[in-house]
Amino acid sequence: MSIRALIVDDEAPARDELAYLLQAHRDVDAIQAATADEALDHIALGHVNLVFQDIQMPGEDGFHVLAEAQQVEHAPLFVFVTAFDTHAIRAFEENATDYLLKPVSPDRLAKSLERVRRLLAEPPRADEPQLNSAIERLLSSVGQAGARPLCRLAVEQGGRIALIPTASVVLIEADEKHVMAVTDTGRLTCHGLSTLSKACDRLAGLPFFQANRSQLINLERISEFAPWFGGKYCVVMADEGRTEVTVSRNRARAFKERLGI
């Protein structure tokens, strides 16, 4: 069965980012909506069977869209996509299928779509218990299920594998071949972390933030930052070289929220 997805978010860069990730899945066709009313129009017309829904939006929020969509004869499945984990239990209690934290990693999105495909092929029985599986999906959203955040990071150093405290890592960045940890003493190749999305998963719960597609910064090692052009932020890290990192436009709001500003 093909997946006709609707991406609902008031921020165009966030919609475009998710649409880009969905292009890797050939059975998914995605359209976009910027408001709750626009989303409900698509849902009422039966255009979609899956909704990727932001929660915090101007006017009516994502829970309003979910509640209204339940009144439609063939209601679509809902996957919430948000920068916060505080609404997760409510989301599952109100029959959401999944809950993804921004920035969405390709691996986590693929797992969510696997569940969507199963549900579209064989919807759950009305008496099937949902709460335990909902909590499991929440744990998966904030980190790999069963995996604890790394307090030390494995890196290649002097021909051996060394374990360094994550607090000493200024930032982590990925190129085409490696994931590198930038520390006060230099750049070290990470061992066992082949992609930035895997680094995000394993460092969940620690003060790291994905600033852009290729860099993950330690929020506790920021020296200063300032608004930049195009809605971006320029961040100066507190290492010897005062490394500059650009927070992309679609990550700017989540960046300020993580800093409490």
C-alpha positions, 0 to 999 in steps of 0.5 A: 500500500502506498503512503500518502503523507501530509507534513504539517509544520508552520516552519517551511524549513522543517517541512522541507527537511522532512520531505527531503528525508521521505524521498528515500522511501519510494512508497511515500508521496508527501504534501505539505501544510503550514496551518491546522486549517490547511491540514484539516482540509487535506484530511477531510478530502481524504488526500492522505493516510499518514500525517506528520504533525508538529505540536506547537503551532500558531493558532490551533496546535497539533492535538487539535488537528489530531482530535478533529481528524478522528471525526473523519470516516477514514482517519489517517495515522498520526506521527508527531514531530516535535523538538520536545518529549514533554507531550509524548505520553499524551500523544500516545494516549490520544492515539498517535502512532509514533512520536519523533524528536527533531532533528529526525534521523533517517534511521528513526524515520525508517523505523517509524515508517515500518510501523506505519506500513504494518498498521496500514496493512493490518490495523490493530484490534480495538481491544489491543493494549497500546500503552506499553508499546507507546512507552517503548516508542517514547524511549526509542524517540529519546535514544536507542531502546535499551541503550544508555547515553555515553559518558565516555566516547570511544576514539582512535588514538595512537593506534589504539581505542581510547575512551575520553569523557564526553564532557571533553568533546567540543563538537562532533562532525561527520564527513563522507567517510568518518565521524570526528570528535573535536576536543581541546587536544585535536580531532579524533576519529570516533570508533563505533559511530559511523554516522552522525545520526547514530551519534545523536542516538547514543548521546541522547540525554547529554547536552549535545545538539545537532546544529546542522546536517554535519555537526553536533555541538556540546551546549556546555562548551559554547563560548558565545553566539550571535544571530546570522543572516537568513535566520541562522546563528553563528556559534563560537565554541570554547576550544583553543581554536574558537571553532565557529559553527553555523546553526541552520535556520530550521534548527534555530528555534530548537537551539534557543529552546534548548538554551532556555531563551 
